[in-house]
């Protein structure tokens, strides 16, 4: 029987005295083993680098999505977030649209936007706070491993980022103008939040302002300062518009084709000059009312509107424009003894917006409210003066006020209470990774 195994070969080599052949064979075996080990080390190193790059891309993409989700908006921008994910993944790892299309997550978060891969998901369809990103499989190529049948690895990476929504605005009563604001004998009380006033304030002996549950910040000072309740800060930093992220005109503003005349009857739409008086009640149907001329209310006329936004701007013939050269821009002038009760929408693109002036509209916002005046929602007139008059104290619910200037006439009194429920949603705050 013939033996052809390695031991027989070695035996013949020894009998033949060919020690050099034995050394050569052993050296060849050793070199082959070392080459295989080196190939595996190199290929596993490539896999580690691919894994690291994929995870870094997932982390960056998730953070980018969280930052884009509420960028310059109070409502979630899913398209912007998804675009941010894909842009980062393409720039950093070369991920293509076809790879996203074929990517499928086994455990996505509860909401996946229509037409979007489940590898990009959010925890809620209306108020998301988290985004999950799974970077599609990346193949870690082999350099030498194919010699021994090792074809490399398919590597994916998961990251989850969270955006912490702001719980309070910079101020709930915000006066942006840097001049002098005359409270005179009027009294301003803000509950649950801060007053922030650029410029300075002049207050008469019977006037005053106080932030109950907050602080009054004045860029200049108040004269006399004793009329401002504690806690208070003078010489404060100048504030900017805290609602600059709001889209104006409102994003659901239609293309108007007609000009209406009576909001009490005609409902939401486009209006020029409107003057209401008498002792009857005007009930506004829910919706958006756009005024490009004064909306005047006098006598005992009572105005009631639920889920209503009053938007004041400029334009004519059904067209909304800017106010650069408009001699009679849209404005609200509510006088008389009647009531005025407006409640802002509770959902949609105008959520929390009750009375809104275009950012180029400098016309006065005049109110002679008395105790029958009430607004639930945000009053936003960043370039306008709020003129407040009336002998009784008017209280508002869930109200945020942003104006350029403030003047109180007589012994008028205004009390506003801020809450997150009735006002415009706040944009995103800090973001960070949670997975």
C-alpha positions as CSV (number, residue, x, y, z in Angstrom):
1,X,0.0,0.0,0.0
2,X,1.4,3.4,-1.0
3,X,1.2,6.4,1.3
4,X,1.1,9.8,-0.2
5,X,0.2,12.0,2.8
6,X,2.5,14.7,4.2
7,X,4.2,12.3,6.7
8,X,5.2,10.0,3.9
9,X,6.6,12.9,1.9
10,X,8.6,14.1,4.9
11,X,9.8,10.5,5.5
12,X,11.0,10.2,2.0
13,X,12.7,13.6,2.3
14,X,14.5,12.5,5.4
15,X,15.5,9.3,3.9
16,X,16.8,11.2,1.0
17,X,18.6,13.6,3.3
18,X,16.8,16.5,1.7
19,X,16.4,18.7,4.8
20,X,16.3,21.8,2.6
21,X,13.0,20.6,1.1
22,X,11.4,20.1,4.5
23,X,12.3,23.7,5.4
24,X,11.0,25.0,2.1
25,X,7.7,23.2,2.6
26,X,7.3,24.4,6.2
27,X,8.2,28.0,5.2
28,X,5.6,27.9,2.4
29,X,2.9,26.7,4.8
30,X,3.8,29.4,7.3
31,X,3.8,32.1,4.7
32,X,0.4,31.0,3.4
33,X,-1.1,31.1,6.9
34,X,0.4,34.5,7.6
35,X,-1.0,35.8,4.3
36,X,-4.5,34.5,5.2
37,X,-4.3,36.1,8.6
38,X,-3.0,39.4,7.2
39,X,-5.8,39.4,4.6
40,X,-8.4,38.8,7.3
41,X,-6.9,41.6,9.5
42,X,-7.0,44.0,6.6
43,X,-10.5,43.1,5.6
44,X,-11.8,43.3,9.1
45,X,-10.2,46.7,9.4
46,X,-12.0,47.8,6.3
47,X,-15.2,46.6,7.8
48,X,-14.6,48.5,11.0
49,X,-13.9,51.7,9.0
50,X,-17.1,51.2,7.0
51,X,-19.0,50.6,10.2
52,X,-17.7,53.7,11.8
53,X,-18.5,55.8,8.7
54,X,-22.0,54.4,8.6
55,X,-22.6,55.2,12.3
56,X,-21.2,58.7,12.0
57,X,-23.4,59.3,9.0
58,X,-26.5,57.9,10.8
59,X,-25.7,60.2,13.8
60,X,-25.2,63.3,11.7
61,X,-28.3,62.6,9.6
62,X,-30.6,62.1,12.6
63,X,-29.3,65.3,14.2
64,X,-29.8,67.2,10.9
65,X,-33.3,65.9,10.7
66,X,-34.1,67.0,14.3
67,X,-32.7,70.4,13.6
68,X,-34.7,70.8,10.3
69,X,-37.9,69.5,11.8
70,X,-38.9,72.9,13.3
71,X,-36.5,75.2,11.5
72,X,-38.3,78.5,11.1
73,X,-41.6,76.8,11.8
74,X,-43.8,75.9,14.7
75,X,-45.3,72.9,12.8
76,X,-43.2,69.9,11.9
77,X,-41.6,70.1,8.4
78,X,-41.3,66.4,7.6
79,X,-40.1,67.1,4.0
80,X,-37.3,69.3,5.3
81,X,-36.3,66.7,7.8
82,X,-36.2,63.9,5.3
83,X,-34.3,66.0,2.8
84,X,-31.7,66.8,5.5
85,X,-31.3,63.0,6.2
86,X,-30.8,62.2,2.5
87,X,-28.4,65.1,1.9
88,X,-26.1,64.2,4.8
89,X,-26.2,60.5,3.9
90,X,-25.4,61.3,0.2
91,X,-22.6,63.8,1.1
92,X,-20.9,61.6,3.7
93,X,-21.5,58.1,2.5
94,X,-22.7,58.3,-1.0
95,X,-26.2,56.8,-0.2
96,X,-28.4,57.0,-3.2
97,X,-32.2,57.4,-3.6
98,X,-32.5,53.8,-4.8
99,X,-30.8,52.6,-1.7
100,X,-33.3,54.5,0.4
101,X,-36.1,53.1,-1.7
102,X,-35.1,49.5,-0.9
103,X,-34.3,50.2,2.8
104,X,-36.8,48.7,5.2
105,X,-36.7,49.0,9.0
106,X,-37.9,46.1,11.2
107,X,-38.9,48.5,14.0
108,X,-39.5,52.0,12.8
109,X,-41.1,54.7,15.0
110,X,-44.8,55.2,14.9
111,X,-45.0,57.6,11.9
112,X,-43.5,57.2,8.5
113,X,-44.4,60.0,6.0
114,X,-46.1,58.9,2.8
115,X,-43.6,58.0,0.1
116,X,-40.7,57.8,2.5
117,X,-38.7,54.7,3.4
118,X,-39.4,53.3,6.8
119,X,-35.7,53.7,7.5
120,X,-36.6,57.4,8.3
121,X,-39.4,57.6,10.9
122,X,-40.8,59.9,13.5
123,X,-42.5,59.3,16.8
124,X,-45.7,61.3,16.1
125,X,-47.5,62.7,13.0
126,X,-48.5,66.0,14.5
127,X,-46.0,66.9,17.3
128,X,-42.9,64.7,16.7
129,X,-40.0,64.9,19.2
130,X,-37.8,62.1,17.9
131,X,-36.5,60.9,14.5
132,X,-35.0,57.5,13.8
133,X,-32.6,57.0,10.9
134,X,-31.2,53.7,9.6
135,X,-28.5,54.2,7.0
136,X,-29.1,51.6,4.2
137,X,-26.7,48.6,4.1
138,X,-23.1,49.5,3.1
139,X,-21.0,46.7,1.8
140,X,-17.5,46.4,3.3
141,X,-15.4,45.3,0.3
142,X,-12.7,42.7,0.7
143,X,-9.1,43.0,-0.6
144,X,-7.8,39.5,0.1
145,X,-10.6,37.7,1.8
146,X,-12.1,36.5,-1.5
147,X,-9.1,34.1,-1.8
148,X,-10.5,32.0,1.1
149,X,-14.2,32.6,0.3
150,X,-14.8,35.6,2.6
151,X,-17.0,38.1,0.7
152,X,-17.1,40.9,3.2
153,X,-20.0,42.3,5.3
154,X,-23.2,44.3,4.7
155,X,-23.2,47.0,7.4
156,X,-26.1,49.3,8.5
157,X,-26.3,51.8,11.3
158,X,-29.1,53.2,13.4
159,X,-29.4,56.6,15.2
160,X,-32.2,58.3,17.0
161,X,-32.3,62.0,17.8
162,X,-34.6,64.0,20.0
163,X,-35.7,67.7,19.7
164,X,-36.8,69.3,23.0
165,X,-39.7,71.7,22.2
166,X,-39.4,75.0,23.9
167,X,-41.8,75.1,26.9
168,X,-42.0,78.9,27.1
169,X,-41.4,81.8,24.7
170,X,-38.8,84.4,25.3
171,X,-41.6,86.6,26.6
172,X,-45.4,86.5,26.5
173,X,-45.8,90.3,26.4
174,X,-43.1,91.6,24.1
175,X,-42.6,95.2,23.0
176,X,-40.0,95.4,20.2
177,X,-39.7,99.1,19.5
178,X,-36.7,100.9,21.0
179,X,-38.4,104.2,21.8
180,X,-40.3,105.3,24.9
181,X,-43.6,103.5,25.7
182,X,-46.3,105.4,27.6
183,X,-48.2,103.4,30.1
184,X,-49.4,106.6,31.8
185,X,-52.1,105.6,34.4
186,X,-52.7,102.3,32.7
187,X,-51.9,99.0,34.4
188,X,-50.4,95.9,32.7
189,X,-50.3,92.5,34.4
190,X,-48.9,89.4,32.8
191,X,-49.5,86.1,34.4
192,X,-47.2,82.9,34.1
193,X,-44.6,84.5,31.9
194,X,-42.2,87.4,31.4
195,X,-42.6,91.0,30.1
196,X,-39.8,92.1,27.8
197,X,-39.6,95.7,26.6
198,X,-37.0,97.3,24.4
199,X,-36.5,101.0,24.9
200,X,-38.0,102.5,28.1
201,X,-41.3,103.1,29.8
202,X,-42.9,106.1,31.3
203,X,-45.5,105.5,34.0
204,X,-47.8,107.9,35.9
205,X,-48.5,107.7,39.6
206,X,-51.5,105.4,39.2
207,X,-50.0,103.2,36.5
208,X,-47.7,100.2,36.6
209,X,-46.7,96.9,35.2
210,X,-45.9,93.5,36.8
211,X,-45.1,90.0,35.6
212,X,-46.8,87.6,38.1
213,X,-44.9,84.3,38.0
214,X,-42.3,85.9,35.7
215,X,-39.9,88.8,35.4
216,X,-40.1,92.3,33.8
217,X,-37.1,93.0,31.5
218,X,-36.6,96.5,30.3
219,X,-33.8,97.4,27.9
220,X,-33.7,101.0,29.2
221,X,-35.5,101.9,32.4
222,X,-38.9,102.8,33.6
223,X,-39.7,106.3,35.0
224,X,-40.5,106.0,37.8
225,X,-39.0,102.5,38.4
226,X,-41.0,102.1,41.5
227,X,-44.1,101.6,39.4
228,X,-42.7,98.3,38.0
229,X,-43.3,95.2,40.2
230,X,-40.6,92.9,41.3
231,X,-38.8,90.9,40.0
232,X,-37.5,93.4,37.4
233,X,-34.4,93.9,35.4
234,X,-33.3,97.2,33.8
235,X,-30.5,97.5,31.2
236,X,-31.6,94.1,29.8
237,X,-30.5,92.8,26.4
238,X,-32.5,93.9,23.4
239,X,-35.0,91.3,22.3
240,X,-35.8,90.3,18.8
241,X,-39.1,89.2,17.4
242,X,-39.8,85.8,19.1
243,X,-42.3,84.9,16.4
244,X,-40.2,85.6,13.4
245,X,-40.6,82.0,12.3
246,X,-44.3,82.4,11.7
247,X,-45.2,82.3,8.0
248,X,-47.1,85.4,6.7
249,X,-49.4,85.6,5.0
250,X,-50.7,82.4,6.7
251,X,-49.8,79.4,4.6
252,X,-53.5,78.5,4.0
253,X,-54.4,81.9,2.6
254,X,-56.4,81.3,-0.5
255,X,-56.1,83.1,-3.8
256,X,-58.9,85.6,-3.4
257,X,-61.0,86.5,-6.3
258,X,-63.7,88.7,-4.7
259,X,-63.8,91.4,-2.0
260,X,-66.5,90.8,0.6
261,X,-68.2,93.6,2.6
262,X,-69.8,92.2,5.8
263,X,-67.9,89.6,7.9
264,X,-70.9,89.0,10.0
265,X,-72.7,87.6,7.0
266,X,-70.2,86.8,4.4
267,X,-67.8,84.7,6.5
268,X,-64.1,84.2,6.0
269,X,-62.5,85.9,3.0
270,X,-60.9,89.1,1.7
271,X,-62.2,92.5,3.0
272,X,-61.5,96.1,2.3
273,X,-62.8,98.8,4.6
274,X,-65.4,97.5,7.2
275,X,-67.3,99.6,9.7
276,X,-69.7,97.9,12.2
277,X,-71.9,99.7,14.7
278,X,-75.2,99.3,16.5
279,X,-76.2,97.2,19.4
280,X,-76.4,93.8,17.8
281,X,-74.1,90.7,18.0
282,X,-71.9,89.8,15.1
283,X,-70.9,86.1,15.1
284,X,-67.9,85.3,12.8
285,X,-67.9,81.9,11.2
286,X,-64.6,79.9,11.7
287,X,-61.9,80.7,9.3
288,X,-59.4,83.4,8.1
289,X,-60.5,87.0,7.7
290,X,-58.1,89.2,5.7
291,X,-58.4,93.0,5.9
292,X,-56.5,95.4,3.7
293,X,-58.3,98.5,5.1
294,X,-59.5,99.5,8.6
295,X,-61.9,97.1,10.4
296,X,-63.8,99.5,12.7
297,X,-66.2,98.5,15.5
298,X,-68.2,101.1,17.4
299,X,-71.3,101.6,19.6
300,X,-72.6,98.5,21.3
301,X,-71.7,96.1,18.5
302,X,-70.5,92.8,20.0
303,X,-68.1,90.6,18.1
304,X,-67.8,86.9,18.7
305,X,-65.6,84.4,16.8
306,X,-64.4,80.9,17.6
307,X,-61.6,79.3,15.6
308,X,-61.0,82.7,13.9
309,X,-57.9,84.5,12.7
310,X,-58.1,88.2,11.9
311,X,-55.2,89.1,9.5
312,X,-54.4,92.7,8.7
313,X,-52.2,93.6,5.8
314,X,-52.2,95.6,2.6
315,X,-53.4,95.1,-1.0
316,X,-56.5,95.7,-3.1
317,X,-58.9,93.9,-5.4
318,X,-58.4,90.6,-3.7
319,X,-54.7,90.7,-3.8
320,X,-52.5,90.7,-0.7
321,X,-49.4,92.9,-0.8
322,X,-46.9,94.7,1.4
323,X,-47.5,98.0,3.1
324,X,-44.6,100.1,1.9
325,X,-46.8,102.8,0.2
326,X,-50.3,102.0,1.4
327,X,-52.0,105.0,2.9
328,X,-54.8,103.0,4.6
329,X,-53.4,99.6,5.6
330,X,-55.5,97.0,7.3
331,X,-55.9,97.6,11.0
332,X,-58.3,96.9,13.9
333,X,-60.0,99.8,15.6
334,X,-62.4,98.3,18.2
335,X,-64.2,101.0,20.2
336,X,-67.5,101.4,22.0
337,X,-69.2,99.5,24.7
338,X,-69.9,96.2,23.0
339,X,-68.0,93.0,23.6
340,X,-65.1,91.6,21.6
341,X,-64.4,87.9,22.1
342,X,-62.1,86.1,19.6
343,X,-60.7,82.5,20.0
344,X,-57.9,81.4,17.7
345,X,-57.9,78.1,15.9
346,X,-56.7,75.1,17.9
347,X,-55.1,73.2,15.0
348,X,-53.8,73.7,11.5
349,X,-51.3,76.3,10.1
350,X,-53.0,79.2,12.0
351,X,-53.1,77.4,15.3
352,X,-53.1,79.9,18.1
353,X,-53.2,83.0,15.8
354,X,-56.0,85.3,16.8
355,X,-55.1,88.8,15.7
356,X,-52.2,89.2,13.3
357,X,-50.6,92.1,11.5
358,X,-48.3,91.7,8.5
359,X,-44.7,92.5,9.5
360,X,-44.8,95.5,7.2
361,X,-48.1,96.9,8.6
362,X,-47.4,99.8,11.0
363,X,-51.0,100.9,11.5
364,X,-52.2,101.2,15.1
365,X,-54.0,98.3,16.9
366,X,-56.6,100.2,18.9
367,X,-58.7,98.6,21.6
368,X,-61.2,100.2,23.9
369,X,-62.2,97.0,25.5
370,X,-63.4,97.3,29.1
371,X,-64.2,94.1,30.8
372,X,-66.0,92.7,27.8
373,X,-62.9,92.4,25.7
374,X,-61.2,88.9,25.5
375,X,-58.8,87.2,23.2
376,X,-57.7,83.6,23.5
377,X,-54.6,83.2,21.3
378,X,-51.7,85.2,20.1
379,X,-51.9,88.9,19.2
380,X,-49.0,89.5,16.8
381,X,-48.4,93.0,15.4
382,X,-44.6,93.4,15.4
383,X,-44.5,96.7,13.6
384,X,-47.6,98.3,15.1
385,X,-48.5,100.3,18.2
386,X,-51.0,98.8,20.6
387,X,-53.2,101.6,22.0
388,X,-55.3,100.4,24.9
389,X,-58.1,102.3,26.5
390,X,-61.0,101.7,28.7
391,X,-61.9,102.2,32.4
392,X,-62.5,98.5,33.3
393,X,-59.9,95.8,33.5
394,X,-59.9,93.4,30.5
395,X,-58.5,89.9,31.1
396,X,-57.4,87.6,28.3
397,X,-56.9,83.8,28.3
398,X,-53.9,82.0,27.0
399,X,-52.6,85.1,25.3
400,X,-49.2,86.1,23.9
401,X,-48.8,89.7,22.7
402,X,-46.0,91.0,20.4
403,X,-46.2,94.6,19.4
404,X,-43.7,97.4,18.4
405,X,-45.1,100.1,20.8
406,X,-47.5,100.4,23.7
407,X,-49.7,103.2,24.8
408,X,-52.3,103.2,27.6
409,X,-55.0,105.9,27.7
410,X,-56.7,106.9,30.9
411,X,-57.0,104.4,33.8
412,X,-57.1,101.4,31.5
413,X,-56.1,98.0,32.6
414,X,-55.0,94.9,30.7
415,X,-54.3,91.5,32.2
416,X,-52.9,88.7,30.0
417,X,-52.4,85.1,31.0
418,X,-50.0,82.9,29.0
419,X,-50.3,79.2,28.4
420,X,-49.0,76.9,25.7
421,X,-52.5,75.6,24.9
422,X,-54.0,78.6,23.3
423,X,-51.0,80.2,21.6
424,X,-48.9,79.5,18.5
425,X,-46.8,76.3,18.8
426,X,-43.2,77.1,19.7
427,X,-40.3,75.9,17.5
428,X,-37.8,73.3,18.4
429,X,-35.1,73.8,20.9
430,X,-32.0,71.8,21.7
431,X,-31.4,68.5,19.9
432,X,-29.3,65.5,20.9
433,X,-28.9,61.8,20.2
434,X,-30.8,59.3,22.3
435,X,-29.7,56.1,20.4
